[in-house]
Amino acid sequence: MAVKIRLARGGAKKKPFYQVVVADERFPRDGRFIEALGQYDPRQEESLLNFKEERALEWLNKGAQPTDTVRRLLRGAGTWAKFKVKATA
């Protein structure tokens, strides 16, 4: 079972709002997920990103693969650097 950290879309038409979730890659984008890690709202002036950093690090250490977009968000939040430091230590 391959586990991904990805975005699940919500909100109205042309007003997207996303949840950062951990899901099996075989599940639909907005379907079933294992755990919700936080929210991402790109429509605000400064994009809102709230997520559980310690849980995200746990999932990354267990082997969960982030999508490209989530990896970019994790880099912006500084979580990706923390993961890389732990991975090389």
Legacy VTK file of the C-alpha trace (Angstrom):
# vtk DataFile Version 3.0
C-alpha trace
ASCII
DATASET POLYDATA
POINTS 89 float
0.000 0.000 0.000
1.523 3.310 -1.105
0.583 6.213 1.123
0.606 9.799 -0.112
0.316 13.162 1.589
-1.835 15.193 -0.769
-4.537 17.821 -1.113
-8.262 17.027 -1.085
-10.360 19.757 -2.694
-13.367 21.298 -1.041
-15.261 24.563 -1.312
-17.572 25.910 -3.979
-17.069 26.217 -7.711
-14.147 28.595 -8.448
-13.579 28.997 -4.689
-11.216 26.155 -3.818
-10.252 25.181 -0.305
-8.039 22.205 0.396
-7.394 19.746 3.200
-3.920 18.280 3.585
-4.592 14.556 4.013
-2.780 11.243 4.221
-4.402 8.749 1.858
-3.775 5.534 -0.012
-2.834 6.533 -3.554
-5.591 4.287 -4.950
-8.357 6.300 -3.258
-10.073 9.141 -5.177
-8.713 12.671 -4.685
-11.649 13.828 -2.571
-12.549 10.395 -1.251
-11.551 8.342 1.742
-8.393 9.263 3.624
-6.436 7.922 6.577
-5.824 11.173 8.482
-6.430 14.882 7.962
-3.284 16.887 8.720
-4.533 20.425 8.128
-5.936 23.007 5.732
-4.642 25.074 2.824
-6.466 28.120 1.407
-4.731 29.604 -1.658
-7.340 32.362 -2.128
-6.214 34.541 0.768
-3.613 37.280 0.169
-1.065 35.269 2.123
-1.994 31.668 1.471
-3.282 30.100 4.663
-1.547 26.860 5.631
-2.388 25.220 8.955
-1.256 21.681 9.563
0.015 19.342 12.271
3.751 19.474 11.673
4.661 16.666 14.095
2.111 14.292 12.501
3.361 15.191 9.014
6.928 14.393 10.088
5.771 11.061 11.535
4.073 10.105 8.265
7.127 11.175 6.241
9.363 9.065 8.475
7.016 6.091 7.949
7.507 6.435 4.183
4.539 8.522 3.029
5.318 10.356 -0.209
4.139 13.970 -0.570
2.805 15.172 -3.905
4.738 17.954 -5.647
2.343 20.631 -4.403
2.432 19.393 -0.821
6.239 19.159 -0.959
6.345 22.820 -2.052
4.055 23.775 0.859
6.185 21.788 3.318
9.316 23.535 2.039
7.677 26.924 2.555
6.728 26.010 6.122
10.214 24.649 6.907
8.971 21.130 7.630
10.743 19.563 4.651
14.145 20.781 5.929
13.427 19.259 9.362
12.536 15.967 7.691
15.734 15.959 5.617
17.880 16.703 8.678
16.300 13.786 10.576
16.618 11.495 7.548
20.371 12.120 7.182
21.084 11.899 10.925
LINES 1 90
89 0 1 2 3 4 5 6 7 8 9 10 11 12 13 14 15 16 17 18 19 20 21 22 23 24 25 26 27 28 29 30 31 32 33 34 35 36 37 38 39 40 41 42 43 44 45 46 47 48 49 50 51 52 53 54 55 56 57 58 59 60 61 62 63 64 65 66 67 68 69 70 71 72 73 74 75 76 77 78 79 80 81 82 83 84 85 86 87 88
